[in-house]
């Protein structure tokens, strides 16, 4: 019996559709995106944040007996930390509301605020109203904030003009240079933090998108982690041309501080963005974006980091160039720490304009999974996670 023409057409379409699906399956990139040995990812062809994201592996401590007024709570020696000005109050409240909603209302860790001038009564009133946790306010000692005696003011002014010609942001903002220096080598020396070990850095206007149901500080302690990050970027090479040469000088004098399981390849890669490496004189410019960091201050207090920071400080690049705390922290961690102690908090949704971390999780709201930026397309080139995942891993 002859098959009707309509059935023959339908059958032909079915064969074509089947072949098309076969091609898609064999071309699908997810197999290439699976971590290899040590969690390393040879080629990031697809954003890992598109994959379903769960909590970190291992034992996690849940919110039990963490009431703010419980003196015997499981809270450890840790604080949420922010360097903020009185005039940034609205942006600070927005960030506090986000982190309290997604995490801290369950754990009630204290907030510690720092400023180079005293906080206003309004700042104290509104920030206390934004949390049930204890809130602490401290002024930075002048000797930790002001220009050090060895900085030549005329040379600083001349250098600022060179930064301007290279389109380096904040070239004419002395307080920005002071902030970078303080965040690099002084915050952990403040007397208010002498008995505190861990901190979570939070800046005004940042956003948090995902519910986090475990004690992040206990995770760091219980799993022997030194540093946690969300965003991993390339820096503007023109802002740090002598940072790596000064680092090499330090390493020549102190090779004993370099850890066997370091991340040197991440720091020195010249293949992915060779122009950055060339302008930064051998440094890829890759760094952890330090406006979000959860860290153990014992690392900053170690002889290796203290001596490294003092070397950099004397070199003057915090003022004659625009060395940021992000590359300084990142270089030190990549050289002096065991890379297995650095953790990617892939389950924490985060935004600091213009970059995002958006996990694929039912615990996240208001953040499109896999989004890296909502700015111009060229900003996507600043993502250095592919290099980190390749050379170090996704731990």
Beta strands, then each sheet from edge to edge (+ up, - down):
strand 1: 78-83
strand 2: 111-115
strand 3: 135-139
strand 4: 198-201
strand 5: 207-208
strand 6: 227-229
strand 7: 232-234
strand 8: 286-288
strand 9: 293-296
strand 10: 342-344
strand 11: 350-352
strand 12: 355-357
sheet 1: 3+ 2+ 1+ 4+ 9- 6+ 10+
sheet 2: 5+ 11- 12+
sheet 3: 7+ 8-
end
